[in-house]
Amino acid sequence: MLHANYSRGIESGEPIAYEEDVNLPGVGHRYYYTTLAPVRDEAGRFYRIIGSTLEITERKQTEATLRETQERLASIIETVPSGITFVERSGQIAFANHAAEKILGLTPSGITDRVYNDLAWKITTINGEAFPNEQLPFVRVMQTNEPVYDVEHAIEYPDGTRRILSINAAPLYDAHGDLFGMVAAMTDITERRRIEEEIRQLNVNLEQRIAERTQE
Protein backbone atom coordinates (compact mmCIF):
# COMPACT_ATOMS: atom_id res chain seq x y z
CA MET A 1 0.00 0.00 0.00
CA LEU A 2 2.82 2.38 0.85
CA HIS A 3 4.54 1.70 -2.50
CA ALA A 4 1.26 2.17 -4.43
CA ASN A 5 0.51 5.50 -2.76
CA TYR A 6 4.13 6.60 -3.11
CA SER A 7 3.83 5.99 -6.86
CA ARG A 8 0.52 7.88 -6.99
CA GLY A 9 2.13 10.85 -5.28
CA ILE A 10 5.01 10.87 -7.78
CA GLU A 11 2.73 10.60 -10.81
CA SER A 12 0.15 13.16 -9.68
CA GLY A 13 2.43 15.56 -7.83
CA GLU A 14 -0.41 15.93 -5.32
CA PRO A 15 -0.49 15.10 -1.60
CA ILE A 16 -1.82 11.62 -0.78
CA ALA A 17 -3.61 10.62 2.44
CA TYR A 18 -4.83 7.15 3.33
CA GLU A 19 -5.68 4.83 6.22
CA GLU A 20 -4.40 1.31 6.66
CA ASP A 21 -5.17 -1.64 8.91
CA VAL A 22 -1.99 -3.50 9.95
CA ASN A 23 -2.19 -6.85 11.73
CA LEU A 24 0.93 -6.95 13.88
CA PRO A 25 2.08 -10.41 15.09
CA GLY A 26 1.41 -10.80 18.79
CA VAL A 27 -0.22 -7.36 18.98
CA GLY A 28 -3.27 -7.47 16.75
CA HIS A 29 -4.79 -4.89 14.46
CA ARG A 30 -3.48 -1.36 14.51
CA TYR A 31 -4.75 1.49 12.37
CA TYR A 32 -2.62 4.24 10.87
CA TYR A 33 -3.28 7.47 8.99
CA THR A 34 -0.49 8.34 6.57
CA THR A 35 0.08 11.45 4.48
CA LEU A 36 2.61 11.73 1.65
CA ALA A 37 3.57 15.13 0.24
CA PRO A 38 5.67 15.35 -2.97
CA VAL A 39 8.37 18.03 -2.83
CA ARG A 40 9.75 19.84 -5.91
CA ASP A 41 12.71 22.13 -6.33
CA GLU A 42 12.63 25.69 -7.70
CA ALA A 43 12.70 24.33 -11.25
CA GLY A 44 9.61 22.23 -10.53
CA ARG A 45 11.46 18.93 -10.50
CA PHE A 46 10.29 16.27 -8.06
CA TYR A 47 13.07 15.15 -5.75
CA ARG A 48 11.52 13.70 -2.60
CA ILE A 49 8.37 12.78 -0.70
CA ILE A 50 7.81 13.84 2.90
CA GLY A 51 5.56 11.47 4.82
CA SER A 52 4.01 11.29 8.26
CA THR A 53 2.11 8.50 9.98
CA LEU A 54 -0.22 8.75 12.94
CA GLU A 55 -1.62 5.77 14.82
CA ILE A 56 -5.42 6.07 15.03
CA THR A 57 -6.26 2.72 16.61
CA GLU A 58 -8.09 4.25 19.59
CA ARG A 59 -10.12 6.54 17.33
CA LYS A 60 -11.08 3.63 15.08
CA GLN A 61 -12.16 1.55 18.06
CA THR A 62 -14.22 4.44 19.40
CA GLU A 63 -15.86 4.92 15.99
CA ALA A 64 -16.66 1.19 15.81
CA THR A 65 -18.20 1.23 19.28
CA LEU A 66 -20.24 4.33 18.43
CA ARG A 67 -21.42 2.77 15.18
CA GLU A 68 -22.52 -0.41 16.97
CA THR A 69 -24.37 1.66 19.57
CA GLN A 70 -26.11 3.69 16.88
CA GLU A 71 -27.11 0.52 15.04
CA ARG A 72 -28.56 -1.00 18.22
CA LEU A 73 -30.42 2.22 18.99
CA ALA A 74 -31.79 2.34 15.43
CA SER A 75 -33.00 -1.26 15.76
CA ILE A 76 -34.73 -0.48 19.05
CA ILE A 77 -36.37 2.67 17.69
CA GLU A 78 -37.70 0.81 14.64
CA THR A 79 -39.13 -2.10 16.65
CA VAL A 80 -40.86 -0.32 19.55
CA PRO A 81 -44.65 -0.02 19.16
CA SER A 82 -44.64 3.70 20.03
CA GLY A 83 -44.16 6.28 17.33
CA ILE A 84 -40.82 8.05 17.79
CA THR A 85 -39.97 11.42 16.28
CA PHE A 86 -36.96 13.74 16.58
CA VAL A 87 -37.68 17.45 16.30
CA GLU A 88 -34.90 19.98 15.74
CA ARG A 89 -34.65 23.18 17.78
CA SER A 90 -36.10 25.05 14.80
CA GLY A 91 -39.26 22.96 15.07
CA GLN A 92 -38.56 20.90 11.94
CA ILE A 93 -39.29 17.20 12.26
CA ALA A 94 -36.04 15.42 11.37
CA PHE A 95 -36.90 11.75 11.88
CA ALA A 96 -39.86 9.44 12.37
CA ASN A 97 -39.76 5.68 12.90
CA HIS A 98 -42.03 3.16 11.18
CA ALA A 99 -44.56 3.20 14.01
CA ALA A 100 -44.83 7.00 13.78
CA GLU A 101 -45.50 6.73 10.05
CA LYS A 102 -48.36 4.34 10.76
CA ILE A 103 -49.78 6.42 13.61
CA LEU A 104 -49.57 9.70 11.69
CA GLY A 105 -50.80 8.19 8.43
CA LEU A 106 -47.96 9.64 6.35
CA THR A 107 -44.83 8.56 4.49
CA PRO A 108 -41.42 9.44 6.00
CA SER A 109 -41.02 12.47 3.73
CA GLY A 110 -44.60 13.49 4.46
CA ILE A 111 -43.65 13.75 8.14
CA THR A 112 -40.20 15.32 7.82
CA ASP A 113 -41.51 17.95 5.41
CA ARG A 114 -43.56 19.39 8.27
CA VAL A 115 -42.84 21.37 11.43
CA TYR A 116 -44.24 20.46 14.84
CA ASN A 117 -47.25 22.82 14.59
CA ASP A 118 -47.83 22.65 10.83
CA LEU A 119 -51.39 23.63 9.95
CA ALA A 120 -51.65 20.41 7.94
CA TRP A 121 -51.80 18.45 11.21
CA LYS A 122 -55.12 20.12 12.04
CA ILE A 123 -54.40 19.79 15.75
CA THR A 124 -57.38 20.10 18.09
CA THR A 125 -58.36 19.11 21.60
CA ILE A 126 -60.08 15.77 22.06
CA ASN A 127 -63.39 17.66 21.94
CA GLY A 128 -62.51 19.26 18.62
CA GLU A 129 -61.64 22.72 19.93
CA ALA A 130 -58.54 24.74 19.01
CA PHE A 131 -55.46 23.43 20.82
CA PRO A 132 -53.29 26.20 22.37
CA ASN A 133 -49.87 26.36 20.71
CA GLU A 134 -48.19 26.96 24.06
CA GLN A 135 -49.53 23.61 25.29
CA LEU A 136 -47.94 21.58 22.49
CA PRO A 137 -45.19 19.22 23.74
CA PHE A 138 -42.46 20.89 21.66
CA VAL A 139 -43.18 24.37 23.01
CA ARG A 140 -43.37 23.17 26.61
CA VAL A 141 -40.11 21.21 26.35
CA MET A 142 -38.25 24.09 24.68
CA GLN A 143 -39.47 26.61 27.24
CA THR A 144 -38.90 24.54 30.38
CA ASN A 145 -36.06 22.17 29.34
CA GLU A 146 -38.11 19.50 31.13
CA PRO A 147 -39.93 16.37 29.89
CA VAL A 148 -43.70 16.37 29.49
CA TYR A 149 -45.99 13.38 29.81
CA ASP A 150 -49.35 12.23 28.47
CA VAL A 151 -50.20 15.31 26.43
CA GLU A 152 -53.38 14.40 24.56
CA HIS A 153 -54.64 16.05 21.40
CA ALA A 154 -56.21 15.07 18.10
CA ILE A 155 -54.91 15.31 14.55
CA GLU A 156 -56.55 14.77 11.18
CA TYR A 157 -55.30 12.49 8.39
CA PRO A 158 -55.25 13.76 4.80
CA ASP A 159 -58.37 11.59 4.17
CA GLY A 160 -60.24 13.31 7.01
CA THR A 161 -59.86 10.51 9.57
CA ARG A 162 -59.43 11.88 13.07
CA ARG A 163 -56.98 10.27 15.52
CA ILE A 164 -56.30 11.00 19.18
CA LEU A 165 -52.69 10.89 20.36
CA SER A 166 -50.99 10.67 23.74
CA ILE A 167 -47.48 12.14 23.66
CA ASN A 168 -44.48 11.98 25.98
CA ALA A 169 -41.55 14.23 25.08
CA ALA A 170 -38.10 15.06 26.42
CA PRO A 171 -35.31 17.53 25.57
CA LEU A 172 -32.15 16.49 23.68
CA TYR A 173 -28.75 17.95 24.55
CA ASP A 174 -25.47 17.97 22.63
CA ALA A 175 -22.02 17.15 24.04
CA HIS A 176 -21.72 20.71 25.39
CA GLY A 177 -25.02 20.49 27.26
CA ASP A 178 -26.85 22.79 24.84
CA LEU A 179 -30.47 22.03 23.99
CA PHE A 180 -30.75 21.14 20.30
CA GLY A 181 -34.12 19.46 19.95
CA MET A 182 -36.73 17.10 21.30
CA VAL A 183 -37.56 13.42 21.13
CA ALA A 184 -41.22 12.43 21.36
CA ALA A 185 -42.98 9.10 21.81
CA MET A 186 -46.59 8.94 20.72
CA THR A 187 -49.40 6.42 21.11
CA ASP A 188 -52.66 6.29 19.19
CA ILE A 189 -55.36 6.20 21.89
CA THR A 190 -58.33 6.69 19.57
CA GLU A 191 -59.76 3.24 20.19
CA ARG A 192 -59.17 3.48 23.93
CA ARG A 193 -61.00 6.78 24.05
CA ARG A 194 -63.89 5.30 22.02
CA ILE A 195 -64.25 2.40 24.44
CA GLU A 196 -64.05 4.74 27.45
CA GLU A 197 -66.82 6.88 25.94
CA GLU A 198 -68.99 3.80 25.32
CA ILE A 199 -68.50 2.67 28.92
CA ARG A 200 -69.32 6.16 30.17
CA GLN A 201 -72.49 6.24 28.09
CA LEU A 202 -73.51 2.77 29.32
CA ASN A 203 -73.07 3.94 32.91
CA VAL A 204 -75.19 7.00 32.21
CA ASN A 205 -77.95 4.83 30.71
CA LEU A 206 -77.75 2.39 33.60
CA GLU A 207 -78.04 5.17 36.15
CA GLN A 208 -81.04 6.58 34.29
CA ARG A 209 -82.81 3.19 34.29
CA ILE A 210 -82.09 2.70 37.98
CA ALA A 211 -83.48 6.17 38.72
CA GLU A 212 -86.62 5.47 36.66
CA ARG A 213 -87.27 2.14 38.46
CA THR A 214 -86.73 3.80 41.83
CA GLN A 215 -89.34 6.41 40.98
CA GLU A 216 -91.82 3.68 39.99
Secondary structure in CASP SS format (residue, H / E / C, confidence):
PFRMAT SS
TARGET T0000
AUTHOR 0000-0000-0000
METHOD secondary structure of the structure
MODEL  1
M C 1.00
L H 1.00
H H 1.00
A H 1.00
N H 1.00
Y H 1.00
S H 1.00
R H 1.00
G H 1.00
I H 1.00
E H 1.00
S H 1.00
G C 1.00
E C 1.00
P C 1.00
I E 1.00
A E 1.00
Y E 1.00
E E 1.00
E E 1.00
D E 1.00
V E 1.00
N E 1.00
L E 1.00
P C 1.00
G C 1.00
V C 1.00
G E 1.00
H E 1.00
R E 1.00
Y E 1.00
Y E 1.00
Y E 1.00
T E 1.00
T E 1.00
L E 1.00
A E 1.00
P E 1.00
V E 1.00
R E 1.00
D C 1.00
E C 1.00
A C 1.00
G C 1.00
R C 1.00
F E 1.00
Y E 1.00
R E 1.00
I E 1.00
I E 1.00
G E 1.00
S E 1.00
T E 1.00
L E 1.00
E E 1.00
I C 1.00
T H 1.00
E H 1.00
R H 1.00
K H 1.00
Q H 1.00
T H 1.00
E H 1.00
A H 1.00
T H 1.00
L H 1.00
R H 1.00
E H 1.00
T H 1.00
Q H 1.00
E H 1.00
R H 1.00
L H 1.00
A H 1.00
S H 1.00
I H 1.00
I H 1.00
E H 1.00
T H 1.00
V C 1.00
P C 1.00
S C 1.00
G E 1.00
I E 1.00
T E 1.00
F E 1.00
V E 1.00
E E 1.00
R C 1.00
S C 1.00
G C 1.00
Q E 1.00
I E 1.00
A E 1.00
F E 1.00
A E 1.00
N C 1.00
H H 1.00
A H 1.00
A H 1.00
E H 1.00
K H 1.00
I H 1.00
L H 1.00
G C 1.00
L C 1.00
T C 1.00
P H 1.00
S H 1.00
G H 1.00
I H 1.00
T H 1.00
D C 1.00
R C 1.00
V E 1.00
Y C 1.00
N C 1.00
D C 1.00
L H 1.00
A H 1.00
W H 1.00
K C 1.00
I C 1.00
T E 1.00
T C 1.00
I C 1.00
N C 1.00
G C 1.00
E C 1.00
A E 1.00
F C 1.00
P C 1.00
N H 1.00
E H 1.00
Q H 1.00
L C 1.00
P H 1.00
F H 1.00
V H 1.00
R H 1.00
V H 1.00
M H 1.00
Q H 1.00
T H 1.00
N C 1.00
E C 1.00
P C 1.00
V E 1.00
Y E 1.00
D E 1.00
V E 1.00
E E 1.00
H E 1.00
A E 1.00
I E 1.00
E E 1.00
Y C 1.00
P C 1.00
D C 1.00
G C 1.00
T C 1.00
R E 1.00
R E 1.00
I E 1.00
L E 1.00
S E 1.00
I E 1.00
N E 1.00
A E 1.00
A E 1.00
P E 1.00
L E 1.00
Y E 1.00
D C 1.00
A C 1.00
H C 1.00
G C 1.00
D C 1.00
L E 1.00
F E 1.00
G E 1.00
M E 1.00
V E 1.00
A E 1.00
A E 1.00
M E 1.00
T E 1.00
D E 1.00
I C 1.00
T H 1.00
E H 1.00
R H 1.00
R H 1.00
R H 1.00
I H 1.00
E H 1.00
E H 1.00
E H 1.00
I H 1.00
R H 1.00
Q H 1.00
L H 1.00
N H 1.00
V H 1.00
N H 1.00
L H 1.00
E H 1.00
Q H 1.00
R H 1.00
I H 1.00
A H 1.00
E H 1.00
R H 1.00
T H 1.00
Q H 1.00
E C 1.00
END
